[in-house]
Structure formats: structure tokens, C-alpha cells
Amino acid sequence: MRSPLATRLAEIIFAGAIGFFGVLHFMHVDLMSGMIPDHMPGDGTVWIYITGGGLIAAALAIIINKLKTPACYLLAIMLLIFVFTLHLQPALEGNPGSLLKDTALAMAAIIIGNRSSK
């Protein structure tokens, strides 16, 4: 038996985690900007602010249930960009944790986006 309440609660908890990751981007800009590859244009801090804002925006869209599908798809795309630009090399060197985490979060975002009618 499906429980819409449990599903909605799971979405809100997921959004809370995503939003928290976004807040961490703003709280630890200097630490995170060192993770930006050298081939990326511009200053690393700009990318941290952009991605942090994207994470928070996606979380808000899920929580308020407005524009949830496009927000979830954009979140999934952003997370998969992280996978291929930031996490692939460490995974190939034996540290797959971040690659697996962001891949799983991207797939969850797609599932949440697909079940939305908004």
C-alpha cells in the first residue's frame, strides 16, 4: 500500500539534506573552492556560490512543491556534472565515495521529479 504522506515526508527530508549541502557551500567557500579543477574558467569561489545557490533553490522547490520537476532534473544534471568533473578521478584512484553519493542523489532527484505533477 502506498502512503502519500510517507513519500512527501521523504521528499522533504531529501530536500533538507540538499539544502544543507547548499548552506555548507556558503559556509565553507574557501575550503570548497580548492576542489574546483584548474580547467574550470574563473575563480573557484564563483562556482561554489553558483552550485550552493542551485542546491538551495532545488531544495526550496521540492519543499514548496512548485517547479519541482524542472528543479529536480536540473539538480540531477548538476550532481552528474559533479560526478564527471570532480569525483571520477578520485573514484578511479580507489575513493568512490563521493561519486557514489552524488550519483545516488541524482537518481533520487530524478525519481522525485518524475512523481511530481507540478
C-alpha positions as CSV (number, residue, x, y, z in Angstrom):
1,M,0.0,0.0,0.0
2,R,1.3,3.4,-1.0
3,S,1.5,6.2,1.6
4,P,1.4,9.7,0.1
5,L,2.4,11.1,3.5
6,A,5.5,8.9,3.8
7,T,6.5,9.8,0.2
8,R,6.1,13.5,0.9
9,L,8.0,13.3,4.1
10,A,10.8,11.5,2.3
11,E,10.9,14.3,-0.3
12,I,11.1,16.9,2.4
13,I,13.9,15.1,4.2
14,F,15.8,14.7,0.9
15,A,15.3,18.5,0.2
16,G,16.5,19.3,3.7
17,A,19.7,17.4,3.1
18,I,20.2,19.0,-0.3
19,G,19.5,22.5,1.2
20,F,22.0,21.7,4.0
21,F,24.7,20.9,1.4
22,G,23.9,24.2,-0.2
23,V,24.3,26.1,3.0
24,L,27.6,24.3,3.6
25,H,28.8,25.7,0.2
26,F,28.3,29.2,1.5
27,M,29.8,28.5,5.0
28,H,33.0,26.8,3.6
29,V,33.7,28.7,0.4
30,D,37.5,28.7,0.8
31,L,37.7,25.0,1.6
32,M,35.4,24.0,-1.3
33,S,36.9,26.3,-3.9
34,G,40.1,24.3,-3.7
35,M,38.1,21.3,-5.1
36,I,37.3,23.2,-8.4
37,P,39.5,21.8,-11.2
38,D,42.0,24.2,-12.7
39,H,40.5,23.8,-16.2
40,M,37.3,25.5,-15.0
41,P,37.0,29.1,-16.0
42,G,37.0,31.9,-13.5
43,D,37.6,31.9,-9.7
44,G,36.6,28.7,-7.9
45,T,34.6,30.7,-5.3
46,V,32.2,31.8,-8.0
47,W,31.4,28.1,-8.8
48,I,30.9,27.4,-5.1
49,Y,28.4,30.2,-4.8
50,I,26.6,29.1,-8.0
51,T,26.3,25.5,-7.0
52,G,25.4,26.4,-3.4
53,G,22.6,28.6,-4.7
54,G,21.4,25.8,-7.1
55,L,21.3,23.3,-4.2
56,I,19.3,25.7,-2.1
57,A,16.9,26.6,-4.9
58,A,16.2,22.9,-5.7
59,A,15.6,22.2,-2.0
60,L,13.1,25.1,-1.8
61,A,11.3,24.0,-5.0
62,I,10.9,20.5,-3.6
63,I,9.7,21.7,-0.2
64,I,7.2,24.2,-1.5
65,N,6.1,21.8,-4.3
66,K,6.5,24.4,-7.0
67,L,8.5,23.8,-10.2
68,K,9.6,20.6,-8.6
69,T,10.1,18.6,-11.8
70,P,12.4,21.0,-13.6
71,A,14.2,21.8,-10.3
72,C,14.8,18.1,-9.7
73,Y,16.0,17.5,-13.3
74,L,18.4,20.5,-13.0
75,L,19.6,19.2,-9.7
76,A,20.3,15.8,-11.2
77,I,22.2,17.3,-14.1
78,M,24.3,19.4,-11.7
79,L,25.1,16.4,-9.5
80,L,26.1,14.3,-12.5
81,I,28.4,17.2,-13.6
82,F,30.0,16.9,-10.2
83,V,30.4,13.2,-10.7
84,F,32.2,13.6,-14.0
85,T,34.2,16.7,-13.3
86,L,35.1,16.3,-9.6
87,H,34.6,12.7,-8.4
88,L,35.6,10.5,-11.3
89,Q,39.3,10.8,-10.9
90,P,39.3,10.1,-7.1
91,A,37.0,7.1,-7.8
92,L,39.5,5.7,-10.4
93,E,42.2,6.1,-7.7
94,G,40.2,4.0,-5.2
95,N,38.0,6.5,-3.5
96,P,34.5,6.1,-5.0
97,G,32.5,7.5,-2.0
98,S,31.6,11.0,-3.4
99,L,31.0,9.6,-6.9
100,L,28.5,7.0,-5.5
101,K,26.9,9.6,-3.2
102,D,26.3,12.2,-5.9
103,T,25.1,9.5,-8.4
104,A,22.6,8.2,-5.9
105,L,21.4,11.7,-5.0
106,A,21.0,12.5,-8.8
107,M,18.9,9.4,-9.3
108,A,16.7,10.2,-6.3
109,A,16.2,13.7,-7.7
110,I,15.0,12.2,-11.0
111,I,12.6,9.9,-9.1
112,I,11.2,12.8,-7.1
113,G,10.9,14.9,-10.3
114,N,9.1,12.1,-12.1
115,R,6.5,11.6,-9.5
116,S,5.6,15.3,-9.5
117,S,2.6,16.7,-11.3
118,K,3.8,20.3,-11.0
